[in-house]
Amino acid sequence: MARLPRYVMPGQPQHIIQRGNNRQIIFAADADYQFFRDALVGASRKHGLQIHVYVWMTSHIHLLATPQFENSISMVIQSVARKYEQYFNYTYQRSGTRWEGR
């Protein structure tokens, strides 16, 4: 079954949640938070997502953000998730996905 479409209204704040796969940790050290932040800032600027507030827990994140375009959220999350997954797997010598599906 295909995913239901995500409803995004440009200019309207959205609450975004991204969880670790099977609720596993996604941040194991302070350097992990920093790498994730840097990737998020870069992707947000590139794809037009204004982040107002964030909460990063060890197993998931919450963002309150306003997309400039209809695909801003999906492009940012996809970009950050890929980049962070490669970093995390290389750093901790593991393989597999870090993220739960939406």
C-alpha positions as YAML, in Angstrom:
chain: A
units: angstrom
residues:
- id: 1
  name: MET
  ca: [0.00, 0.00, 0.00]
- id: 2
  name: ALA
  ca: [1.36, 3.41, -0.93]
- id: 3
  name: ARG
  ca: [1.96, 6.07, 1.69]
- id: 4
  name: LEU
  ca: [-0.74, 8.64, 2.17]
- id: 5
  name: PRO
  ca: [0.35, 12.06, 0.98]
- id: 6
  name: ARG
  ca: [1.76, 14.48, 3.51]
- id: 7
  name: TYR
  ca: [-0.33, 17.65, 3.67]
- id: 8
  name: VAL
  ca: [1.92, 20.67, 3.71]
- id: 9
  name: MET
  ca: [0.81, 24.26, 3.42]
- id: 10
  name: PRO
  ca: [3.72, 26.59, 2.66]
- id: 11
  name: GLY
  ca: [3.91, 29.35, 5.26]
- id: 12
  name: GLN
  ca: [2.13, 27.32, 7.98]
- id: 13
  name: PRO
  ca: [4.15, 25.97, 10.94]
- id: 14
  name: GLN
  ca: [4.37, 22.18, 11.16]
- id: 15
  name: HIS
  ca: [5.26, 19.84, 14.03]
- id: 16
  name: ILE
  ca: [7.75, 17.30, 12.68]
- id: 17
  name: ILE
  ca: [8.75, 14.13, 14.55]
- id: 18
  name: GLN
  ca: [11.50, 11.75, 13.44]
- id: 19
  name: ARG
  ca: [12.12, 8.59, 15.49]
- id: 20
  name: GLY
  ca: [14.93, 6.11, 15.58]
- id: 21
  name: ASN
  ca: [14.11, 2.72, 14.07]
- id: 22
  name: ASN
  ca: [12.54, 0.50, 16.73]
- id: 23
  name: ARG
  ca: [12.97, 3.49, 19.04]
- id: 24
  name: GLN
  ca: [16.70, 2.88, 19.20]
- id: 25
  name: ILE
  ca: [19.06, 5.72, 20.04]
- id: 26
  name: ILE
  ca: [19.99, 8.09, 17.26]
- id: 27
  name: PHE
  ca: [22.39, 10.23, 19.32]
- id: 28
  name: ALA
  ca: [25.08, 8.45, 21.33]
- id: 29
  name: ALA
  ca: [27.50, 11.34, 21.98]
- id: 30
  name: ASP
  ca: [27.63, 15.14, 21.94]
- id: 31
  name: ALA
  ca: [29.41, 15.06, 18.56]
- id: 32
  name: ASP
  ca: [26.36, 13.30, 17.08]
- id: 33
  name: TYR
  ca: [24.08, 16.20, 18.03]
- id: 34
  name: GLN
  ca: [26.54, 18.67, 16.49]
- id: 35
  name: PHE
  ca: [26.80, 16.73, 13.22]
- id: 36
  name: PHE
  ca: [23.01, 16.47, 13.02]
- id: 37
  name: ARG
  ca: [22.60, 20.19, 13.74]
- id: 38
  name: ASP
  ca: [25.07, 21.15, 11.02]
- id: 39
  name: ALA
  ca: [23.34, 18.88, 8.48]
- id: 40
  name: LEU
  ca: [19.93, 20.26, 9.48]
- id: 41
  name: VAL
  ca: [21.01, 23.90, 9.19]
- id: 42
  name: GLY
  ca: [22.53, 23.33, 5.76]
- id: 43
  name: ALA
  ca: [19.54, 21.42, 4.40]
- id: 44
  name: SER
  ca: [17.06, 23.91, 5.87]
- id: 45
  name: ARG
  ca: [18.75, 26.83, 4.16]
- id: 46
  name: LYS
  ca: [19.00, 24.96, 0.87]
- id: 47
  name: HIS
  ca: [15.38, 23.75, 0.78]
- id: 48
  name: GLY
  ca: [13.51, 26.64, 2.44]
- id: 49
  name: LEU
  ca: [12.55, 25.40, 5.89]
- id: 50
  name: GLN
  ca: [12.55, 27.88, 8.75]
- id: 51
  name: ILE
  ca: [13.11, 26.09, 12.06]
- id: 52
  name: HIS
  ca: [11.62, 27.83, 15.09]
- id: 53
  name: VAL
  ca: [12.15, 25.31, 17.88]
- id: 54
  name: TYR
  ca: [13.76, 21.91, 18.20]
- id: 55
  name: VAL
  ca: [13.98, 19.19, 20.83]
- id: 56
  name: TRP
  ca: [16.49, 16.39, 20.37]
- id: 57
  name: MET
  ca: [16.05, 13.35, 22.56]
- id: 58
  name: THR
  ca: [18.35, 10.33, 22.40]
- id: 59
  name: SER
  ca: [15.80, 8.33, 20.39]
- id: 60
  name: HIS
  ca: [13.87, 10.97, 18.43]
- id: 61
  name: ILE
  ca: [13.60, 14.61, 17.43]
- id: 62
  name: HIS
  ca: [10.84, 17.22, 17.38]
- id: 63
  name: LEU
  ca: [10.90, 20.29, 15.15]
- id: 64
  name: LEU
  ca: [8.53, 23.20, 14.84]
- id: 65
  name: ALA
  ca: [9.23, 24.56, 11.39]
- id: 66
  name: THR
  ca: [7.61, 26.55, 8.61]
- id: 67
  name: PRO
  ca: [8.12, 25.31, 5.05]
- id: 68
  name: GLN
  ca: [8.59, 27.85, 2.30]
- id: 69
  name: PHE
  ca: [7.67, 25.32, -0.40]
- id: 70
  name: GLU
  ca: [5.42, 22.26, -0.56]
- id: 71
  name: ASN
  ca: [8.38, 19.87, -0.61]
- id: 72
  name: SER
  ca: [10.59, 21.71, 1.90]
- id: 73
  name: ILE
  ca: [9.97, 19.32, 4.78]
- id: 74
  name: SER
  ca: [10.45, 16.13, 2.78]
- id: 75
  name: MET
  ca: [13.62, 17.41, 1.10]
- id: 76
  name: VAL
  ca: [15.17, 18.51, 4.40]
- id: 77
  name: ILE
  ca: [14.31, 15.33, 6.30]
- id: 78
  name: GLN
  ca: [15.51, 13.14, 3.44]
- id: 79
  name: SER
  ca: [18.78, 15.04, 3.10]
- id: 80
  name: VAL
  ca: [19.55, 15.10, 6.82]
- id: 81
  name: ALA
  ca: [18.53, 11.47, 7.38]
- id: 82
  name: ARG
  ca: [20.80, 10.20, 4.61]
- id: 83
  name: LYS
  ca: [23.77, 12.29, 5.65]
- id: 84
  name: TYR
  ca: [23.38, 11.48, 9.35]
- id: 85
  name: GLU
  ca: [22.84, 7.77, 8.74]
- id: 86
  name: GLN
  ca: [26.11, 7.54, 6.81]
- id: 87
  name: TYR
  ca: [27.93, 9.46, 9.56]
- id: 88
  name: PHE
  ca: [26.45, 7.35, 12.38]
- id: 89
  name: ASN
  ca: [27.07, 4.01, 10.69]
- id: 90
  name: TYR
  ca: [30.67, 4.94, 9.86]
- id: 91
  name: THR
  ca: [31.38, 6.37, 13.32]
- id: 92
  name: TYR
  ca: [29.95, 3.41, 15.23]
- id: 93
  name: GLN
  ca: [30.94, 0.72, 12.69]
- id: 94
  name: ARG
  ca: [27.44, -0.49, 12.07]
- id: 95
  name: SER
  ca: [25.02, -0.84, 9.17]
- id: 96
  name: GLY
  ca: [21.34, -0.47, 8.56]
- id: 97
  name: THR
  ca: [18.81, 2.29, 8.92]
- id: 98
  name: ARG
  ca: [18.56, 4.64, 11.88]
- id: 99
  name: TRP
  ca: [15.09, 5.91, 11.07]
- id: 100
  name: GLU
  ca: [11.55, 4.71, 11.45]
- id: 101
  name: GLY
  ca: [9.21, 5.27, 8.51]
- id: 102
  name: ARG
  ca: [6.78, 8.15, 8.67]
...
